């Protein structure tokens, strides 16, 4: 019985790639140094999978930024502004597309389906001259082969690539991206030919858009694409991989009818209804890559349950055609549980990181082949039983409090326009008030003192002294820049979710459970293992300290319940239920309500402490939107309700902000309005200001709103005139009295040499427009 891994984490167990990338970007190391680190990581990953007994080992899933950008490089779809003149795409062009440079902005970045991973959105149009410009897929296959590992090269499928793209600037929004299919397929054919010549016997195309609600012409594009590739693929075994949700019935029919395809991969963790489609009719003689090991969470697989599912599938597809697989790439989970010495023994027994999931996949494959490792299965069964019976998981008082929330919609007593009037009398802000999103640059010294405090190498008194000095520095800087509503800079926080999870019950934290978010950016998601509550205040001490340093309004900074939920590894041990024919896990909203109650307590304590502006970030609200339309309304109902719970108890004078970033918000704008925040700051600049289009189309927004005026994920410093131009575009569709001026997102990933001039220009632009507005009266 064979085993297969869809993809594997790239950063390395100690974030080796992160540090190598940042060293290269800072000019401290060479391209060859970066390539050496990458090669060592790839070699280690391939060897690990080979030693574990995995038959179908992926290659070309490693990336210096993301796999969609790799595909853009492969087909030479470089926007003209980067000055690329053909030939093999080198790091300079590649990273300019991802991050921008001193003269041109980066391409848009958005979320990869409903994950916290990001990708660079391709910009395409009828005039793009495609060419084979990156041989990475072939080079990595040859690299693995030279190490004695025969891999399955993985490519982003041509149809999903186009469906994930957008029309370039200046191209009509109605332009059909799928019309480019026949222009990019010749490059795919070149890649396939080189892989065949190099000795590849299998190839995997990732076509995850098949899990979405596609129209008939979009489904037809898959049929057309693989028919066109059929002769090129002759002699190769071809896998089409899907993940993250059920495959709709029409897409299943299209997929399983594709020409020249050997096998099909399905997510059977999040796509449990796909099982019914497989049982209803799977094509004879084809391979089924059964994704029964969860690639998006860190819980140990219930091996007995998975084995039962696999045995039922074996009777449908045949013993020799069933391959045990992960549900998706393991990119979305942490690397190795071996690196977690501080997790207690009981909790650790419940977990499986990427390295352990590789072992689980192979153990299931061996069990199906009649070589079941009884000791391994017995230990797994004992861990599953321990988790179900452990008293640390359940808090009845919390469960009752969350259950009681369902009888109210938890709206504030007065409408937003009335509240804004009351708040303006208290805050006395100018037209176009300026603010930032929360964090300021995290220096090496700051990170060091946090580490030392956690390791008990510095006293609490020393730690507080250092953090207080940093807050004071950030406050003074903002006052010098003449920013209107200040933040304390969050020097006490490594991560906006981790910080709160560490102070809430029901959460656990890994030491090295890093997961890539984009580029070199890694996050360490909390592990929600039980019912959630707030034992004590979490931010009041620091926010009160910061407010005491200035007469200007100081924002209290919190992370919202939906974002904490979506950026955590959420428990999967609660009962399931069905609504509108969709199987749902209870914790997605029950746990969210519990977190909302904890944040509500914090909001009310901040207000009592004299904090009159409180930001409750919901950066990940859109990210969690289900991939299927039929499931969206239910999610948005409880997600928006959870946010309202957090702030329904404050006075009208308390101004509630929220922040969202790096997703397409236009399709949920009415839910955003229904959140009933007083002010929302939202990513806008990197996405070519497409957020503004929703207001041009007539949506009325009465609360305060701050569409970001510059992209903080690029080192590029925007000019005053550029920012003023953005503000003027906003004023064409938004009322002057509701518009705020702010960056796209928090500043912690930037350097002060970038932040200071950018904020200086931002404030200057706001003042320039204020003067113009005043003179126009």
Buried (B, 14 or more C-beta within 10 A) or exposed (E): BBBBBBBBBBBBBEBBBBBBBBBBBEEEBEEEEBBEBBBBBBBEBBBBBBEBBBBBBBBBBBBBBBBBBBBBBBBBBBBEBBEBEEEEBEEEBBBBBBBBBEEBBBBBBBBBBBBBBBBBBBBBBEEBEBBBBBBBBBBBBBBBBEBEBBBBBBBBBBBBBBBBBBBBEEBEEEBEBBEBBEBBBBBBBBBBEBBBEBEBEBBBBBBBBBBBEBEEEBBBBBBBBBEBBBEBBEEBBBBBBBBBBBBBEBBBEBBBEBEBBBBBBBBBBBBBBBBEBBEEEBBEEBBBBBBBBBBBBBBBBBBEEBBEBBEEBBEBBBEEBBBBBBBBBBBBBBBBBEBBEEBEEEBBBBBBBBBBBBBBBBBBBBBBEEEBBEEBBEBBEEBBEEBEEBEBBEBEEBBEBBEEBEEEBBEBEEEBEEBBEBBBEBBEBEEBBBBBBBBBBBBEEBEEBBEBBEEEEBEEEEBBEBBBEBBBBBBEBBBEBBBBBBBBBBBBBBBBBBBBBBBBBBBBBBEBBBBBBBBBBBBBBBBBBBBBBBEEBBBBEBBBBBBEBBEBBBBBBBBBBBBBBBBBBBBBBBEEEEEEEBEBBBBBBBBBBBBBBBBBBBBBBBBEBEBBBBBBBBBBBBBBBBBBEEBBEBBBBBBBBBBBBBBBBBBBEBBBBBBBBBBBBBEBBEBBBBBBBBBBBBBBBBBBBBBBEBBEEEBEBEBBBBBBBBBBBBBBBBBBEBBBBBBEBBBEBBEEEBBBBBBBBBBBBBEBEBBBBBBBBBBBBBBBBBEEEEEEE
